[in-house]
Amino acid sequence: MAGRVHPRQLAFSLPHTESLSRDNFLEGPANEAGLALIDAWPEWPNRTMWLAGPEGSGKSHLAAIWAEASGARSTAANGLTADAVPGALATGALVVEDLRARAFDERALFHLMNLAREDGAYVLFTGREIPASIEIDLRDLHSRLRAVPVISLMPPDDQLFRGLIVKFCADRQLGVDESVVSYLVTRLERSSAAARQAVELLDSEALRLGRPVTRALAAELLRDA
């Protein structure tokens, strides 16, 4: 008699909403300067500011908090066009996300900075690099960006990193015990992006395998990653 074939359980990728509210922002030494900037608005040292930091360091979360407080619109740097600039600044505040070398229209950005200065608008740039390290052909734009004050975000410390893992699990309604969190803290690269990716992997594989999220499962997955 032929053995029974058990169907493999499929894991469906369902959307998980990560809260970007002020109440859900985890503060620590790595990001306290960035949070202080957002909380200080509109008393900024300059109407145009720059948040710099590695992937997953909290730039977008801080920008979302500021946008909520200021009524700012938001645009990806690589999607900004000269024609869209007036509309983007219509509320008097704008977030320009993920500004990186060779991934934006230099003339559109220069037009934006000029119009923002004329109108007294607030602009918050985010990027992984500081402005001085971004190669720019347009000389006037290069000098204008170098003059923008920069607030840098650092990789998370132990306490913040642990909190991020717990938060990402909570965002996905994923129940984990302390042994899982402690294991991840000691095994993962110290970055928010690595924590998020590990939690996503644990969630999807636990669903696919029909197993609870345990330290043993985490060890199996990270060993094979």
Phi, psi and chi 1 to 4 in degrees:
 res  aa     phi    psi   chi1   chi2   chi3   chi4
   1 MET       -  126.5 -179.5  176.6  178.7      -
   2 ALA   -66.6  143.8      -      -      -      -
   3 GLY   -67.6  147.2      -      -      -      -
   4 ARG   -72.8  135.1  179.1  175.9  -63.0  176.4
   5 VAL   -92.1  121.5  176.5      -      -      -
   6 HIS   -91.9  124.8  -64.0  -81.6      -      -
   7 PRO   -64.1  143.8   24.6  -33.8      -      -
   8 ARG   -79.4  132.1 -175.9  178.9 -177.0 -178.3
   9 GLN   -70.5  134.6 -176.8  173.1  -12.3      -
  10 LEU   -97.1  141.9  -61.1  178.5      -      -
  11 ALA  -104.5  121.7      -      -      -      -
  12 PHE   -94.1  134.8  -64.5   94.3      -      -
  13 SER   -82.1  103.2  179.5      -      -      -
  14 LEU  -100.3  147.8  -59.4  175.3      -      -
  15 PRO   -67.3  139.0   24.1  -33.1      -      -
  16 HIS  -124.3  120.8  -64.6  -86.7      -      -
  17 THR   -88.3  122.7  -58.1      -      -      -
  18 GLU   -94.2  124.0 -178.9  178.6  -14.9      -
  19 SER   -69.8  129.6  174.1      -      -      -
  20 LEU  -114.2   29.5  -63.7  178.9      -      -
  21 SER   -81.4  167.1   69.6      -      -      -
  22 ARG   -63.8  -38.9  175.0   66.3  173.1   81.5
  23 ASP   -65.6  -24.5  -69.4  -18.4      -      -
  24 ASN  -100.2   10.0  -79.3  -79.3      -      -
  25 PHE   -86.5  126.1 -174.6   80.5      -      -
  26 LEU   -90.8  117.1  -61.2 -179.6      -      -
  27 GLU   -94.9  141.9 -178.2  179.1    0.6      -
  28 GLY  -158.6  177.9      -      -      -      -
  29 PRO   -56.4  -29.4  -25.5   34.6      -      -
  30 ALA   -69.0  -26.6      -      -      -      -
  31 ASN  -127.3    7.2   57.6   35.7      -      -
  32 GLU   -63.9  -31.8   61.2 -174.6   -1.5      -
  33 ALA   -67.7  -38.5      -      -      -      -
  34 GLY   -65.9  -43.1      -      -      -      -
  35 LEU   -66.2  -37.2 -174.5   58.9      -      -
  36 ALA   -62.0  -38.1      -      -      -      -
  37 LEU   -62.7  -47.2  172.5   71.7      -      -
  38 ILE   -63.5  -42.6  -60.4  -52.7      -      -
  39 ASP   -69.0  -23.6  -73.6  -16.1      -      -
  40 ALA   -80.1  -17.0      -      -      -      -
  41 TRP   -58.2  139.1 -178.4   83.8      -      -
  42 PRO   -92.2   10.9   32.5  -35.7      -      -
  43 GLU   -84.7   61.5  -58.1  -57.4  -37.8      -
  44 TRP   -87.4  153.0  -79.3    1.6      -      -
  45 PRO   -67.6  -19.5   22.7  -32.9      -      -
  46 ASN  -152.9  145.6 -168.4  -63.9      -      -
  47 ARG   -70.8  -16.2  -75.4 -179.1  177.8  -99.5
  48 THR  -115.8  125.8  -62.0      -      -      -
  49 MET  -131.1  163.2  -62.3  -66.0  -62.9      -
  50 TRP  -132.1  126.6 -173.8  -66.1      -      -
  51 LEU  -101.7  118.7  -80.3  177.3      -      -
  52 ALA  -116.1  143.5      -      -      -      -
  53 GLY   172.9  163.1      -      -      -      -
  54 PRO   -66.5  167.3   23.5  -33.1      -      -
  55 GLU   -55.4  134.5  179.0 -174.6    0.8      -
  56 GLY    76.4   14.9      -      -      -      -
  57 SER   -85.4   -4.4   57.7      -      -      -
  58 GLY   109.2    7.8      -      -      -      -
  59 LYS   -60.0  -49.1  -60.1 -175.5  -61.8  -64.6
  60 SER   -66.7  -36.0  -68.1      -      -      -
  61 HIS   -65.0  -45.4 -163.5  155.1      -      -
  62 LEU   -63.6  -40.1  -73.4  169.6      -      -
  63 ALA   -63.5  -37.9      -      -      -      -
  64 ALA   -67.2  -38.3      -      -      -      -
  65 ILE   -62.3  -45.0  -65.2  170.2      -      -
  66 TRP   -66.5  -40.2  178.7   69.0      -      -
  67 ALA   -61.2  -38.7      -      -      -      -
  68 GLU   -64.5  -40.9  177.2   67.6   22.6      -
  69 ALA   -74.4  -36.1      -      -      -      -
  70 SER   -98.9  -11.7   65.2      -      -      -
  71 GLY    76.3   20.2      -      -      -      -
  72 ALA   -69.9  145.3      -      -      -      -
  73 ARG   -84.9  169.0  -66.0 -175.9  175.1 -179.9
  74 SER  -136.6  142.6 -177.1      -      -      -
  75 THR  -145.1  147.1 -177.1      -      -      -
  76 ALA   -75.7  138.1      -      -      -      -
  77 ALA   -57.4  -38.5      -      -      -      -
  78 ASN   -76.1   -5.2   62.5    7.2      -      -
  79 GLY  -106.4   -0.2      -      -      -      -
  80 LEU   -77.7  129.7 -177.2   67.3      -      -
  81 THR  -120.8  159.8   64.3      -      -      -
  82 ALA   -60.8  -39.9      -      -      -      -
  83 ASP   -65.6  -27.5  -70.6  -17.6      -      -
  84 ALA   -85.5  -10.4      -      -      -      -
  85 VAL   -58.8  -50.1  165.2      -      -      -
  86 PRO   -58.3  -42.6  -25.7   36.8      -      -
  87 GLY   -66.4  -36.8      -      -      -      -
  88 ALA   -63.4  -31.8      -      -      -      -
  89 LEU   -95.5   11.4  -71.9  171.9      -      -
  90 ALA   -60.5  -31.4      -      -      -      -
  91 THR   -89.9   -2.9   66.9      -      -      -
  92 GLY    84.9    8.2      -      -      -      -
  93 ALA  -154.3  141.2      -      -      -      -
  94 LEU  -149.7  137.0  177.8   67.1      -      -
  95 VAL  -100.5  129.2  174.8      -      -      -
  96 VAL  -114.7  108.3 -178.8      -      -      -
  97 GLU   -92.1  143.0  -72.7 -100.7   42.7      -
  98 ASP    58.1   56.4 -162.8   22.2      -      -
  99 LEU   -82.3  118.3 -156.5  157.7      -      -
 100 ARG  -138.4  161.4   61.4  179.9   73.9 -174.6
 101 ALA   -59.1  137.6      -      -      -      -
 102 ARG    60.9   22.8  -54.4  -58.2 -179.4 -172.9
 103 ALA  -129.4   30.7      -      -      -      -
 104 PHE  -158.0  161.7   62.8   94.2      -      -
 105 ASP   -84.8  110.3 -176.8  -32.7      -      -
 106 GLU   -62.5  -40.7  -67.1 -171.7    8.3      -
 107 ARG   -68.8  -35.8  -64.8 -167.6  177.9  -80.9
 108 ALA   -64.3  -40.8      -      -      -      -
 109 LEU   -68.8  -39.2 -168.1   63.2      -      -
 110 PHE   -64.4  -41.3 -172.7   54.7      -      -
 111 HIS   -61.1  -41.4  178.2   35.2      -      -
 112 LEU   -60.8  -47.6  168.1   69.6      -      -
 113 MET   -65.8  -37.3  -63.1 -169.1   74.7      -
 114 ASN   -66.0  -46.5  -75.5  -23.8      -      -
 115 LEU   -68.0  -37.8 -173.1   58.9      -      -
 116 ALA   -62.2  -40.1      -      -      -      -
 117 ARG   -67.2  -41.5 -174.6  165.7   63.3  176.2
 118 GLU   -63.4  -39.6  -68.8  173.0    9.5      -
 119 ASP   -89.8   -6.4  -67.5  -10.1      -      -
 120 GLY    69.0   29.5      -      -      -      -
 121 ALA   -83.0  157.5      -      -      -      -
 122 TYR   -97.5  138.6  -69.5   89.2      -      -
 123 VAL  -133.1  132.5  178.4      -      -      -
 124 LEU  -119.2  114.5  178.5   63.6      -      -
 125 PHE   -92.6  146.5  -69.2  109.4      -      -
 126 THR  -126.4  147.2   73.3      -      -      -
 127 GLY  -170.6  157.5      -      -      -      -
 128 ARG   -75.2  -24.8  -60.5 -177.6 -169.3 -177.4
 129 GLU  -108.8  163.4  -57.7  173.4  -85.8      -
 130 ILE   -84.7  155.7   61.5  173.8      -      -
 131 PRO   -55.5  -37.7  -23.4   31.6      -      -
 132 ALA   -63.3  -22.3      -      -      -      -
 133 SER   -95.0    0.2   66.2      -      -      -
 134 ILE   -93.8  124.3  -63.3  178.0      -      -
 135 GLU   -74.0  125.2 -174.3  176.7   -7.9      -
 136 ILE  -135.0  133.5  -63.8  173.0      -      -
 137 ASP   -81.9  -38.1  -66.6  -31.3      -      -
 138 LEU   -74.5  110.3 -163.1   59.7      -      -
 139 ARG   -60.8  -43.7 -178.6  178.1  -58.5  176.3
 140 ASP   -63.8  -38.5  -71.0  -18.9      -      -
 141 LEU   -67.0  -39.6  175.7   61.7      -      -
 142 HIS   -59.0  -46.1 -176.5  -99.8      -      -
 143 SER   -69.9  -35.5   60.8      -      -      -
 144 ARG   -65.5  -43.3 -168.9   72.6   59.2   81.8
 145 LEU   -68.6  -37.0  -78.2  177.8      -      -
 146 ARG   -63.1  -22.6  -74.3  178.0   65.2   93.4
 147 ALA   -85.8   -8.3      -      -      -      -
 148 VAL   -74.0  126.8  175.0      -      -      -
 149 PRO   -63.0  140.4  -21.4   33.2      -      -
 150 VAL  -115.6  134.1  176.7      -      -      -
 151 ILE  -113.0  122.3  -58.5  -64.6      -      -
 152 SER  -101.8  137.2  -66.0      -      -      -
 153 LEU  -101.8  140.5  -53.5  177.5      -      -
 154 MET  -106.8  163.8  -59.0  -67.1  114.2      -
 155 PRO   -60.0  150.3  -23.9   34.5      -      -
 156 PRO   -69.5  147.3   24.8  -34.1      -      -
 157 ASP   -80.2 -178.6   59.3   17.4      -      -
 158 ASP   -57.3  -48.4  -75.2   -8.9      -      -
 159 GLN   -65.3  -44.9 -176.8  175.8   -6.4      -
 160 LEU   -66.0  -39.7  179.0   57.2      -      -
 161 PHE   -62.0  -43.1 -167.8   52.2      -      -
 162 ARG   -61.4  -43.4 -178.9  179.1  -66.6  -88.0
 163 GLY   -62.5  -37.2      -      -      -      -
 164 LEU   -64.7  -41.7  -73.5  169.4      -      -
 165 ILE   -61.5  -45.5  -67.6  171.8      -      -
 166 VAL   -62.1  -41.8  172.2      -      -      -
 167 LYS   -63.2  -45.7  177.9 -176.3 -177.8  -62.1
 168 PHE   -63.9  -35.4  -65.9  147.6      -      -
 169 CYS   -65.0  -43.7  -71.1      -      -      -
 170 ALA   -64.7  -38.2      -      -      -      -
 171 ASP   -59.4  -31.3  -73.0  -20.4      -      -
 172 ARG   -99.4    8.9  -56.8  176.9   74.8   86.0
 173 GLN    52.8   43.4  -62.1 -177.9  -26.5      -
 174 LEU  -105.2  115.8 -175.6   63.2      -      -
 175 GLY   -82.9  123.0      -      -      -      -
 176 VAL  -134.5  151.8  -64.1      -      -      -
 177 ASP   -98.9  177.2   61.5   29.8      -      -
 178 GLU   -61.9  -32.0  177.7   59.8   27.6      -
 179 SER   -64.9  -35.1   66.5      -      -      -
 180 VAL   -68.6  -46.8  176.1      -      -      -
 181 VAL   -60.6  -46.0  176.7      -      -      -
 182 SER   -62.4  -39.3  -65.3      -      -      -
 183 TYR   -64.2  -44.8 -179.8   81.7      -      -
 184 LEU   -63.8  -40.3  -65.8  176.8      -      -
 185 VAL   -58.4  -37.9  166.8      -      -      -
 186 THR   -86.7  -13.7   59.5      -      -      -
 187 ARG  -108.5  -21.2  -64.7  -61.0 -167.8  -82.6
 188 LEU   -91.9  153.0  -65.1  176.9      -      -
 189 GLU   -58.5  140.0  169.8 -167.2  -52.5      -
 190 ARG   -78.8   74.3 -167.5   53.6   53.9   90.1
 191 SER  -149.8  150.8   74.0      -      -      -
 192 SER   -62.1  -37.6  177.6      -      -      -
 193 ALA   -62.9  -41.2      -      -      -      -
 194 ALA   -66.6  -39.3      -      -      -      -
 195 ALA   -63.8  -44.9      -      -      -      -
 196 ARG   -62.1  -44.3 -178.3 -175.5  -72.6  106.6
 197 GLN   -63.4  -40.9 -176.3  178.6   18.9      -
 198 ALA   -65.6  -41.6      -      -      -      -
 199 VAL   -66.1  -40.5  170.4      -      -      -
 200 GLU   -60.9  -41.7  -70.5  173.5   -5.0      -
 201 LEU   -64.9  -45.8  177.9   61.7      -      -
 202 LEU   -58.8  -44.4  -84.0  172.9      -      -
 203 ASP   -62.7  -49.9 -170.3   16.4      -      -
 204 SER   -68.1  -39.0   62.5      -      -      -
 205 GLU   -74.6  -35.6  -73.5  -60.5  -72.9      -
 206 ALA   -62.1  -39.9      -      -      -      -
 207 LEU   -67.3  -44.7  176.9   60.4      -      -
 208 ARG   -64.2  -40.3 -176.7 -179.7   69.4   82.3
 209 LEU   -86.9  -11.4  -62.8  170.3      -      -
 210 GLY    67.8   35.5      -      -      -      -
 211 ARG  -120.4  152.5  -66.9  172.3   55.1 -177.5
 212 PRO   -72.1  160.3   27.5  -35.3      -      -
 213 VAL   -81.9  110.3  176.5      -      -      -
 214 THR  -127.4  171.0   61.8      -      -      -
 215 ARG   -61.7  -37.8 -176.2 -173.8 -176.9  -77.0
 216 ALA   -62.5  -42.6      -      -      -      -
 217 LEU   -65.3  -41.9  177.5   60.5      -      -
 218 ALA   -60.3  -41.5      -      -      -      -
 219 ALA   -64.6  -40.9      -      -      -      -
 220 GLU   -61.9  -46.9  -69.6  175.1   22.5      -
 221 LEU   -69.2  -42.2  -63.0  178.8      -      -
 222 LEU   -73.0  -28.5  -67.1 -178.4      -      -
 223 ARG   -67.4  -34.0 -177.5  175.5   60.7 -115.6
 224 ASP   -89.5  -11.1  -63.9  -24.3      -      -
 225 ALA   -71.5      -      -      -      -      -
